[in-house]
Amino acid sequence: MKKKSKILILLSIQIMMSFILSNCCKKESESDPVNVIDVKGNTYNVIRIGKQLWMKENLKTTKYNDGTFIPNVTDSVTWAGLSTGALCWYNNDAATYKATYGALYNWYTVNTGKLYPAGWHVPSDAEWKTLEDYLGGYSVAGGILKEAGTAHWLTPNTGATNQYGFTALPGGSRSDDGSYAGLFYSITSLGFWWSSTEVQTIYAAVRIMSNSNTSTSAQTAYNKPYGFSVRCLRDN
């Protein structure tokens, strides 16, 4: 009788542990959101890379998360003189570029702390580095993050695999004063992404991916008035 009772107790413990482990794993899996919606109703898919959750697309909101509009500045002289947040579309052409590449924001927009949906943020330089390290270092991370093929990237789109579905696209840039290679440049050949990290007083850290190599060009900084893409990272 005692032997039977011990067996029943052991079976009960095994069943209980299996239920707990199964439930924990289920909750962990279900905790990852499928997508996130910004204040303007734009939907972004979400992917996990290591311990980080990233938006799969570049940000395209025209409002801060408090509902106020972000100025859409088309004039190059006005843009160059800004020390406050602004956005634009490549070539000032939202119809052609918004859906695919998202907006180009100056860093002052990033620095408001209001650009992203609740529970998300613009990654710091250190958080970009965490991503790069997980992928094997900055020298190979760009190839792993870039969309594969040449539908959007110019050939040869070196080493692009899009292994985790990050789908980095070459959204180009708006120059800080319109004098470098024209007002807008490098669509289809380069993608630029802001970090939230300030470098000295007039610069901020960025990541750059190119059609011609596999790097993320870590340890690069640009003037804050440049217009670059933004990817958001979920808060811990």
C-alpha positions, 0 to 999 in steps of 0.5 A: 500500500505504501509503495502504491502511494509513493508511486501515485505521489511521484506521478502527481509530481511529474504531471505537475512539473510537466504542466508548469514547464509547459505553461511557462514556455507557452507564456514566454512564447506568447509574450512576443507581440506579432506587431505594434501600431503607432499613434497614426495607425501604422502597423509594424511587424515584430521580430526577435533576434536574441533577447531583443525585439525589433520592429521589422520596418522603418518608422513612418509616423508623422506624429509624436506619441502625444498626438502632436504633429512632427513638422514635415520640412521640405525646404533645405534652408529651413531644414539646415537651420533646425534645432528641433524635430522634423521629418521628410520623405525621400525627395519630398515624395511620400507617395513613392517612398513612404510605404517602403522606406518610411520617413527620414527624421533628424536626430532632434526628433529622436531626442524628444523621447516621443517618437515611438509607441509606448513600450518601445524606443530608439536603440542606443549605440550600445543596443545596436552593438548588442545586436551586432555582437549576437550576429557575429560582429559589425563586420558581418551583421549588415549582411545578415540584416539586409533584405536579400536580393536586388528588389530594393538594394542595388546589385551586388547587395553583398552578403545579404541573407536577411536571416532573421527577417530584419529586412534592412532597406536602403532608404538613403538620407537627407543631408544636413544642409543640402550641399553634399551630393544634393539634398537627398542621396543614396536611395537603393545603395545605403541605409542609415539608422539613428541611435539615441546616443549623442556623440559630443555636442553636434553628432549622434551615433548611427548605423550604415548598411551598404549594397557593397559590403556586409558591415554595419559601419559601427562607431560612426557619427553624423551631424544631428540635422541629417535625415535618417531612418529609424528602427525601434526596439522594445523596452526590456 
